Amino acid sequence: MSAETEPSSYIVEQQQRAAADLPFADTTDQEDADRGFIAALTPGVVKDDAGNVVWDNDSYDFLKGACPASVHPSLWRQSGLNIRQGLYEVTEGIYQIRGLDISNMTLIEGKTGVIVIDPLISAESAKAGLELYRAHRGDKPVTGMIYTHSHGDHFGGAMGVITVEDVEAGRCPVLAPAGFLEHAVAENVYAGTAMMRRAAYMYGAFLPRGPKGQVGAGLGQTTSLGTVAVIAPTLDITHTGQEETLDGVRIVFQITPGTEAPSEMNFHFPDHRALCMAENATHTQHNLLTLRGALVRDPHVWSQYLTESINLFARDSDVVFASHHWPTWDTDRLVEYLSLQRDLYAYLHDQTLRRLNQGYVGAEIAEMIELPPAVTASWSTRGYYGSVSHNVKAIYQRYMGWFDGNPAHLWEHPPVESAKRYVDFMGGADEVLRKARVSFDNGDYRWVAQVVNHVLFADPSNEAAKTLQASTFDQLGYGAENATWRNFYLMGAYELRNGSVGTPIKTNAPTVMAALSVNQVFDAMSLRLDGPKAWHEKAVSDWVFTDEKRTHRLELRNGVLIHYDRRDGDNLPSADVTFTLTRATLIGVLLAGQDLGAAVSSGALTIEGDAQSFVRLAGLFDNPDPDFAIVTP
């Protein structure tokens, strides 16, 4: 199949209008992004011990040139800001590593060492960042670590800057918001495989980097590909106003659950007059529902916590920084910046609900809402990561669910069956494609994508449909100001031309798996059970965990795995088999591929009763598919 297409005249004209209409003369962000620069990592490439490239910031050097017609000029500007890389001084005693991952790593100098905030995704990137800091600020030990929230780009690189031994010996306390560990690993249990597959689209993982490919992700450039781990917190932050002192540094915390993450917190450094906003305020409109998939976030709560941050901390701060992008200095400026972020999420929430209660559905409201002029005028509210369109639909989903109330939509055929009928009603595939090419030539790319999708789902082998759809996705990608939209469209085009490329990031990092609770392990098992195969199977087993001094019962019936803790003296029927082990052995045998026989031989696992009743069940489980199709059935 042919390679990517050139931008059409419609896209060229759109980019020219954007270049003329947007306030490119305002260079405040460029000045802020450069402020405090000390040194860059040279070359801007991070490799693992085997020599594999984990991060390559230099591959984005093309962004230093003039914006081509194949990239929205606003997105080109944002990506140009995001590729600024190196060690920066935020204020006296506070430094940031930027441009070595999608996120930032912040370093706070204490009396005897340095406190690390959010150690990136990969240990290799975090290690390179710490080495860069030490080369210019001295070989200080890490005397504390803070996770701002429960997403992997804010904890995955922990092993690059501290060790478990340091934490266990008390040399390095690890602070996190309450519920951090549970939420950090929960996505891996429930929808991790599907999320990671879609994340390959969201971040353009397999796209070539260049003017017709991946130019960034809006929140940062992309995700690093190194060693992911999690070190469990030693101290939970449980309430707003909680004050802790790490290595002589005073920190006052604000918990913000249900904002950008289910477990998240902002915090203030009163002696530095500096405010860390985690990922609750960045230089983009954020996602209320990330395109990779997640639970819908609450913009109402988010805006309320931003108001609280302003009132608690902002007017006592000279600088605000976050775990993405660049800081904002000066009290009046940072108060206005945080206020605009707050107003953005509050407006989206309130106006969506206003229209919802007038009878409009999410897709309609997304086309109707215009942001207030003052919000629109700020670069920090533009939709590089989230967007008005998909955030409004997310708010509708949060309140009303998938059904729009129209009974015609209550029991539609699934995609393939619908597609076959649509194509038949529209006169067959050739006629659909003939009309679609006319629409393509007229620049109606949204419509072309819709109708050609029916042809592809009716007949995924239709090469003419693949070619036209790939070209359509090219144009939609070129025209997108939102980086994740661009990546989704161009990844769709890439896979139509090259086939499914799968998932580059795995969700089963050993230390992340080791953090799973017993309940989460059995939840993971239950999600892999082939229900129809297990309809007529019954089994009852007890699992005695010597390290946790508890017994957990597992029941299979009606194609469902039910599990719960047993209580002393409960009057339950006898189990078919009883396993005695530790939580670590459970994880090793059930999830990490550890040999069951070896565990029994070593004494790590003992079995009493009918072991075959459990072994027989192995054939009832299947594995997730990390390579499932997206743009074809």
C-alpha positions in Angstrom: 0.0 0.0 0.0 1.2 3.5 -0.7 2.9 5.7 1.9 1.3 8.6 3.8 -0.3 11.3 1.7 0.5 15.0 1.3 -1.6 17.6 3.2 -4.6 18.5 1.1 -5.4 22.1 0.1 -8.1 22.1 2.9 -5.6 21.2 5.5 -3.0 23.7 4.2 -5.7 26.5 4.4 -6.7 25.4 7.9 -3.1 25.6 9.1 -2.6 29.0 7.5 -5.7 30.3 9.3 -4.5 29.0 12.6 -1.1 30.5 12.2 -2.7 33.9 11.5 -5.4 33.8 14.2 -3.5 32.4 17.2 -1.3 34.6 19.5 2.1 33.4 18.4 3.6 36.8 19.2 3.2 35.9 22.9 6.5 34.2 23.8 5.9 34.1 27.6 5.8 30.3 27.6 9.1 30.1 25.6 10.7 32.4 28.2 9.4 30.4 31.1 10.4 27.1 29.5 14.0 28.3 29.1 14.2 30.1 32.5 16.7 28.5 34.9 18.4 26.3 32.3 21.6 24.8 33.6 22.7 22.0 31.3 21.3 19.4 28.9 22.0 15.7 28.7 24.4 15.4 25.7 23.5 13.5 23.6 19.8 13.5 24.6 19.6 9.7 24.5 19.2 7.2 27.3 20.0 3.5 26.9 19.6 0.5 29.1 22.4 -1.9 30.2 22.0 -3.9 27.0 22.4 -0.8 24.8 18.7 -0.5 23.8 17.4 3.0 23.4 15.0 3.8 26.2 14.6 7.5 25.4 15.7 9.6 22.4 15.0 13.3 22.7 17.4 14.1 19.9 15.0 12.4 17.4 12.8 15.4 17.8 15.4 17.9 16.6 13.3 18.4 13.4 10.9 20.5 15.6 13.4 23.2 15.8 12.7 24.1 12.2 9.7 25.8 10.5 6.3 24.3 10.9 5.2 22.2 7.9 1.7 22.0 6.5 1.4 18.5 7.9 1.3 19.7 11.5 -1.0 22.1 13.2 1.0 25.2 14.0 -0.3 25.3 17.6 0.8 21.6 18.2 4.2 22.3 16.6 4.6 25.2 19.1 3.7 22.9 22.0 6.0 20.1 20.9 8.8 22.6 20.5 8.4 23.7 24.1 8.2 20.1 25.3 11.5 19.1 23.7 13.5 21.5 25.8 15.6 19.1 27.8 18.0 19.1 30.7 18.4 20.4 34.3 16.6 23.6 35.3 16.5 25.7 38.4 12.9 26.4 39.5 13.9 28.5 42.5 16.6 28.4 45.1 16.9 24.8 46.2 14.4 23.3 43.7 15.4 21.8 40.4 13.7 19.9 37.6 14.8 17.3 35.0 12.7 17.9 31.9 12.7 16.3 28.5 14.0 12.8 29.6 10.5 11.3 29.7 6.9 12.4 29.2 7.0 13.6 32.8 9.3 15.8 34.9 11.4 14.7 37.8 11.7 17.4 40.5 14.6 17.6 43.1 14.3 19.5 46.3 17.6 20.1 48.2 17.5 19.3 51.9 20.0 19.6 54.7 21.9 16.4 53.8 20.6 15.3 50.4 17.9 15.7 47.8 14.2 14.8 47.8 13.0 13.3 44.5 9.4 14.1 43.3 8.1 11.7 40.6 10.9 9.6 39.2 9.6 9.4 35.6 8.5 6.1 34.0 11.7 4.2 33.6 14.6 3.6 35.9 17.1 4.4 33.1 15.7 7.8 32.5 15.4 8.6 36.2 19.0 7.5 36.7 20.3 9.7 33.8 18.4 12.6 35.2 19.8 12.2 38.7 23.3 11.9 37.3 22.8 15.1 35.4 21.7 16.8 38.5 24.6 15.5 40.5 27.1 16.6 37.8 26.1 20.2 38.5 24.9 20.2 42.1 27.1 17.7 43.8 26.8 14.0 44.7 24.0 14.3 47.2 22.2 11.2 48.4 18.5 10.8 47.9 16.9 11.4 51.3 13.3 11.2 50.4 10.9 10.4 47.6 7.4 11.7 46.9 4.9 10.3 44.4 2.3 12.9 43.5 -0.2 10.4 42.2 -0.9 6.8 41.0 0.0 7.0 37.3 3.0 5.0 36.1 4.9 8.0 34.6 5.2 9.3 38.2 6.5 6.3 40.0 7.9 3.8 37.4 11.5 5.0 37.5 11.9 4.7 41.3 14.6 2.0 41.1 16.8 4.5 39.1 17.2 6.8 42.1 16.7 4.8 45.2 16.9 1.1 46.4 14.5 -1.0 48.4 17.3 -1.4 50.9 17.5 2.4 51.4 13.8 2.5 52.1 13.7 -0.5 54.4 16.7 0.9 56.3 14.8 4.2 56.9 17.4 6.2 54.9 14.8 7.2 52.3 11.1 7.7 53.3 8.6 7.4 50.5 5.5 9.6 50.6 2.3 9.1 48.6 -1.4 10.1 48.8 -3.6 7.6 50.6 -4.7 4.7 48.3 -1.7 5.2 46.0 -0.5 1.6 45.8 -3.9 0.1 45.3 -4.7 2.5 42.4 -1.2 2.2 41.0 -1.6 -1.5 40.3 -5.4 -1.7 39.8 -5.3 -0.8 36.1 -3.0 -3.8 35.5 -5.6 -6.0 37.1 -8.7 -4.9 35.3 -8.2 -3.3 31.9 -4.4 -3.0 31.6 -4.0 -5.0 28.4 -6.7 -3.1 26.5 -5.4 0.2 27.9 -1.8 -0.5 26.8 -2.9 -1.5 23.3 -4.8 1.8 22.9 -1.9 3.7 24.5 0.2 2.6 21.6 -2.2 4.6 19.4 -2.5 7.5 21.9 1.3 8.1 22.0 2.0 7.1 18.4 4.4 4.4 19.7 5.3 2.9 16.3 5.1 6.1 14.2 8.3 7.5 12.6 9.1 10.8 14.2 8.9 13.6 11.8 6.5 16.1 10.1 4.2 13.3 8.8 4.5 11.2 11.9 4.8 11.5 15.6 5.6 15.0 16.8 4.7 14.6 20.5 1.9 13.8 22.9 0.9 17.2 24.1 1.6 16.5 27.8 5.2 15.6 26.8 6.8 14.0 23.8 6.2 10.3 24.4 6.8 7.5 27.0 10.2 6.0 27.8 10.6 2.3 27.2 12.8 1.2 30.1 12.5 -0.7 33.4 9.3 0.0 35.3 9.1 -0.6 39.0 7.3 0.6 42.1 8.6 0.9 45.6 5.8 1.0 48.2 5.3 4.1 50.2 6.3 4.3 53.8 4.1 7.2 54.7 0.6 8.0 53.5 -0.7 11.5 53.1 -4.3 11.2 54.4 -5.7 14.7 54.8 -5.3 18.3 53.6 -3.2 20.3 55.9 -0.9 17.4 56.8 2.6 18.8 57.3 5.7 16.7 57.0 9.4 17.6 57.2 11.8 15.6 55.0 15.5 16.3 55.4 14.8 19.6 56.9 12.3 20.7 54.2 8.8 21.6 55.3 5.9 20.4 53.1 2.2 21.1 53.5 -0.1 18.7 51.6 -3.5 18.9 49.9 -5.1 15.7 49.0 -7.1 15.8 45.7 -8.7 12.4 45.1 -10.8 12.0 42.0 -9.1 14.7 40.0 -6.5 13.8 37.4 -6.0 10.5 39.2 -8.0 8.6 41.9 -5.1 9.1 44.3 -3.4 12.4 43.9 -2.1 15.4 45.9 -0.7 18.9 45.6 1.8 20.3 48.1 3.3 23.6 49.1 6.9 24.4 50.2 6.2 27.4 52.5 9.9 28.2 53.1 10.5 28.2 49.3 7.2 29.9 48.4 6.8 27.2 45.8 3.7 25.1 44.9 3.7 21.7 43.3 0.4 21.0 41.4 1.2 17.3 40.5 -0.8 16.8 37.3 -3.8 18.9 38.3 -2.7 22.0 36.5 -0.4 21.8 33.4 0.0 23.8 30.2 -2.7 22.0 28.3 -6.4 21.1 28.7 -6.2 17.7 30.3 -8.2 14.6 29.8 -11.5 13.9 31.6 -11.4 10.6 29.8 -8.1 9.6 28.3 -8.3 8.1 24.8 -6.5 5.0 26.0 -9.4 4.3 28.3 -10.0 4.9 32.0 -12.8 5.8 34.4 -14.3 9.2 33.7 -12.7 11.9 35.9 -14.9 14.4 37.7 -14.4 18.0 36.4 -16.6 19.4 39.1 -14.4 18.0 41.9 -11.3 18.9 39.9 -12.3 22.6 39.7 -13.2 22.7 43.4 -9.8 21.3 44.4 -8.1 24.0 42.2 -10.1 26.6 44.0 -8.9 25.2 47.3 -5.3 25.2 46.0 -5.5 28.8 45.0 -7.0 29.8 48.4 -4.6 27.6 50.5 -1.3 28.2 48.7 -1.2 30.2 45.6 -1.0 33.7 47.1 1.8 32.5 49.3 3.8 31.3 46.3 6.2 32.8 43.9 6.3 29.9 41.6 4.0 27.0 40.7 5.4 23.8 39.0 4.0 20.5 38.0 5.1 17.1 36.9 4.7 18.0 33.2 5.7 21.1 31.3 7.4 24.2 32.7 6.8 26.4 35.8 4.9 29.7 36.1 6.5 32.5 38.1 5.1 35.6 39.9 2.2 35.4 42.3 -0.3 37.3 40.2 0.6 35.3 37.1 0.4 32.0 38.8 -2.9 32.8 40.5 -4.4 33.7 37.1 -3.0 30.6 35.5 -4.5 28.3 38.2 -7.8 30.3 38.0 -8.0 29.8 34.2 -7.4 26.1 34.6 -10.1 25.9 37.3 -12.5 28.0 35.1 -11.8 25.6 32.2 -13.0 22.4 34.0 -15.8 24.2 35.8 -17.2 25.6 32.5 -17.0 22.3 30.6 -18.8 20.6 33.5 -21.5 23.2 34.0 -22.3 23.9 30.4 -22.4 20.3 29.4 -24.9 19.7 32.2 -26.9 22.7 31.1 -27.2 21.4 27.5 -27.7 17.8 28.7 -30.7 19.0 30.7 -32.0 20.7 27.5 -32.1 17.3 25.8 -28.9 17.4 23.8 -26.6 14.3 23.7 -22.9 14.2 24.1 -22.0 14.3 20.4 -24.2 17.4 19.9 -23.0 19.2 23.0 -19.4 18.7 21.9 -20.1 20.6 18.7 -22.0 23.4 20.6 -19.7 24.4 23.4 -17.4 27.4 22.9 -15.0 28.3 25.7 -15.1 31.9 27.2 -12.7 34.3 25.3 -10.3 34.7 28.3 -10.0 30.9 28.6 -9.6 30.4 24.9 -6.9 33.2 24.8 -4.6 31.2 27.1 -2.2 28.8 25.6 -2.4 26.7 28.8 -6.1 25.7 28.1 -5.7 24.6 24.5 -6.5 21.0 23.7 -3.1 19.3 23.2 -3.9 16.3 25.4 -7.6 16.6 26.3 -10.0 18.4 24.1 -13.4 20.1 24.4 -14.8 17.5 22.1 -13.9 14.3 23.9 -14.0 15.9 27.4 -17.7 17.0 26.8 -18.6 13.5 25.7 -16.9 12.2 28.8 -18.9 14.4 31.1 -22.1 13.2 29.3 -20.9 9.6 29.8 -20.2 10.2 33.5 -23.7 11.4 34.2 -25.8 9.6 31.6 -23.8 6.5 30.4 -23.6 5.1 26.9 -27.4 5.4 26.1 -28.6 8.7 24.7 -32.3 7.9 25.4 -33.3 7.3 21.8 -34.8 3.8 21.6 -33.4 3.5 18.1 -30.0 3.3 19.7 -31.0 0.9 22.5 -30.3 -2.4 20.7 -28.3 -1.7 17.6 -26.4 -4.4 15.7 -22.7 -4.8 16.6 -20.1 -3.1 14.3 -19.6 -5.9 11.8 -23.3 -6.7 11.3 -24.2 -3.0 11.2 -21.5 -2.4 8.6 -22.7 -5.2 6.3 -26.2 -3.8 6.3 -25.1 -0.2 5.8 -22.9 -1.1 2.9 -25.8 -3.1 1.3 -28.3 -0.2 1.8 -25.8 2.3 0.3 -25.5 0.3 -2.9 -22.4 -1.9 -2.2 -18.8 -1.3 -1.4 -17.9 0.1 -4.8 -20.6 2.7 -4.7 -19.8 3.7 -1.1 -16.1 4.2 -2.1 -17.1 6.2 -5.2 -19.1 8.6 -3.1 -16.5 8.7 -0.4 -13.8 9.8 -2.8 -16.0 12.7 -3.8 -16.4 13.6 -0.2 -12.6 13.2 0.3 -12.0 15.6 -2.6 -14.4 18.1 -1.0 -12.5 17.9 2.3 -15.2 16.2 4.4 -12.8 13.8 6.1 -14.9 13.2 9.1 -17.7 11.8 6.9 -15.3 9.8 4.8 -13.9 8.1 7.9 -17.4 7.2 9.1 -18.6 5.6 5.9 -15.4 3.9 4.8 -15.3 2.4 8.3 -18.5 0.5 7.4 -16.8 -0.9 4.2 -13.8 -2.1 6.2 -15.9 -3.7 8.9 -18.0 -5.4 6.3 -15.0 -6.6 4.4 -11.6 -6.0 6.1 -9.8 -7.4 3.0 -11.0 -4.5 0.8 -7.7 -2.9 -0.2 -9.3 0.1 -1.9 -11.1 0.9 1.4 -7.9 0.5 3.4 -6.1 2.9 1.0 -8.8 5.6 1.2 -9.3 5.3 4.9 -5.5 5.5 5.5 -5.4 8.7 3.4 -8.4 10.1 5.3 -6.7 9.4 8.6 -3.6 11.1 7.3 -5.6 14.3 6.7 -7.4 14.2 10.0 -4.1 13.7 11.8 -2.3 16.5 10.0 -5.2 18.8 10.9 -5.4 17.9 14.6 -4.2 20.4 17.1 -4.6 17.7 19.7 -1.5 15.5 19.8 -3.3 12.3 20.9 -5.9 12.8 18.2 -3.1 13.1 15.7 -1.4 10.0 17.0 -4.6 8.0 16.9 -5.3 9.0 13.3 -1.8 8.4 12.1 -1.5 5.1 14.0 -4.7 4.0 12.4 -3.3 4.9 9.0 0.0 3.1 9.8 -1.8 -0.1 10.8 -4.0 -0.1 7.7 -0.9 0.1 5.6 1.3 -2.3 7.7 -0.9 -4.5 9.8 -1.3 -4.6 13.6 1.9 -3.7 15.4 0.7 -4.6 18.9 1.7 -3.1 22.2 5.2 -1.9 23.0 4.7 -1.5 26.8 3.9 -4.4 29.0 1.8 -4.2 32.1 3.5 -7.0 34.1 6.6 -5.4 35.6 7.8 -7.7 38.4 7.7 -5.1 41.2 4.3 -3.8 40.1 3.0 -7.4 40.1 4.6 -7.9 43.5 2.5 -5.1 44.9 -0.8 -6.8 44.0 -2.9 -7.7 47.0 -4.4 -11.2 47.4 -7.8 -9.9 46.4 -6.3 -8.3 43.2 -4.6 -11.5 42.3 -7.8 -13.4 42.4 -9.6 -10.6 40.7 -7.1 -11.0 37.9 -7.8 -14.7 37.7 -11.5 -14.2 37.5 -11.1 -11.8 34.5 -9.3 -14.5 32.6 -11.9 -17.3 33.2 -13.7 -18.4 30.1 -17.2 -18.3 31.5 -19.1 -20.5 29.0 -16.4 -23.2 29.4 -16.8 -23.1 33.2 -20.6 -23.1 33.3 -20.8 -26.7 34.6 -17.6 -26.8 36.7 -17.6 -26.5 40.5 -14.6 -26.2 42.8 -13.9 -24.9 46.3 -10.4 -24.2 47.5 -9.0 -22.5 50.6 -5.7 -20.5 50.4 -3.9 -20.0 53.7 -1.5 -17.1 53.6 1.1 -17.6 56.3 2.6 -14.1 55.9 -0.7 -12.3 56.2 -2.3 -14.8 58.7 -5.5 -15.1 56.7 -7.4 -17.7 54.8 -9.0 -16.8 51.5 -11.7 -19.0 49.9 -12.1 -19.4 46.2 -15.3 -20.8 44.7 -16.0 -21.7 41.1 -19.7 -21.9 40.1 -21.8 -20.9 37.1 -18.8 -19.6 35.2 -17.8 -17.2 38.0 -14.9 -17.1 40.4 -16.1 -15.9 43.8 -13.5 -15.2 46.5 -13.5 -13.8 50.0 -11.7 -14.0 53.3 -12.8 -16.6 55.8 -13.6 -15.7 59.3 -12.8 -17.6 62.5 -15.5 -20.0 63.3 -17.4 -19.6 60.1 -19.7 -22.5 59.2 -18.7 -23.1 55.6 -18.6 -26.4 53.7 -15.2 -28.1 53.5 -12.9 -27.1 50.7 -11.9 -29.6 48.0 -8.3 -28.6 48.4 -6.3 -26.3 50.7 -3.1 -24.4 49.6 -0.7 -23.0 52.2 1.7 -20.3 50.9 2.7 -16.7 51.0 1.3 -13.8 48.8 4.6 -13.7 46.9 4.3 -17.4 46.0 0.7 -16.9 44.9 1.8 -14.1 42.6 4.7 -16.1 41.3 2.7 -19.3 40.5 -0.5 -17.7 39.2 0.8 -14.6 37.4 4.5 -14.7 36.9 5.0 -18.2 35.4 6.7 -19.8 38.4 6.7 -23.6 38.2 4.0 -25.1 40.4 6.0 -28.3 41.0 9.1 -26.4 42.0 7.1 -24.4 44.5 5.8 -27.6 46.0 9.2 -29.3 46.0 10.8 -26.3 47.8 8.1 -26.1 50.4 7.0 -22.7 49.4 3.6 -24.2 48.6 1.9 -27.1 50.4 -1.3 -28.8 49.2 -3.8 -30.8 51.2 -6.7 -32.5 49.5 -7.7 -33.0 45.9 -5.1 -31.0 44.0 -6.4 -32.3 40.7 -9.6 -30.5 41.2 -7.7 -27.3 40.9 -5.2 -28.4 38.2 -8.2 -29.5 36.1 -9.4 -25.9 36.0 -6.3 -24.6 34.2 -7.9 -25.2 30.8 -10.7 -22.9 31.7 -8.6 -19.8 31.6 -7.4 -17.8 28.6 -4.9 -14.9 28.0 -5.6 -11.3 27.1 -4.6 -10.3 23.5 -2.2 -7.3 23.5 -2.4 -7.3 19.6 -6.1 -7.0 19.0 -7.3 -5.1 15.9 -8.6 -1.6 16.2 -9.2 -0.2 12.7 -10.5 -3.5 11.4 -12.7 -6.1 13.0 
